[in-house]
């Protein structure tokens, strides 16, 4: 018997922990009187959360989140959140996520620009490296050609040197010839120049 009385005493406490909401598209009056026959002292809109302190078939004694207590008609209370509240929460969450996404985009804009600049710089450096590699290849080919010509003409003299040597020899031979003719002419004529 005592057990049954203890269980019955706990029933109002179990009901007190239940949370309920006003159904969609409804304005409900909050009353001082338990049978709600007095004038409502506050109007509650759909989606308003409240804690049920006690409940009977027709009326519920409730407490609002700000601590205000009163009575409402129990038929308009539901345990599931109404669509209006779900939509508002979903919209608020969507706005929060959008704002967070925009902040993240702004936060990554600087590094993204840096990455893009570095990628461009890397592409420019790669192009410069490719151009330098092509130049090195051309210079190697030219060097190989030069070495083959050098081997081919290893024992020969440059044409300028040969022409210069021939010119010097001709000039020297001409001057030596003049000197020799002058000397012979003086010998024949007793030291007098005759031409």
Buried (B, 14 or more C-beta within 10 A) or exposed (E): EEEEEEEEEEEEEEBBEEEBBBBBEBEBBBBEEBEBEEEBEBEBEBBBBBBBBBBEEEBBBBBBEEEEEBBBBBEBBEEEBBBBBEEEEEEEEEEEEEEEEEEEEEEEEEEEEEEEEEEEEEEEEEEEEEEEEEEEEEEEEEEEEEEEEEEEEEEEEEEEEEEEEEEEEEEEEEEEEEEEEEEEBEEEEEEEEEE
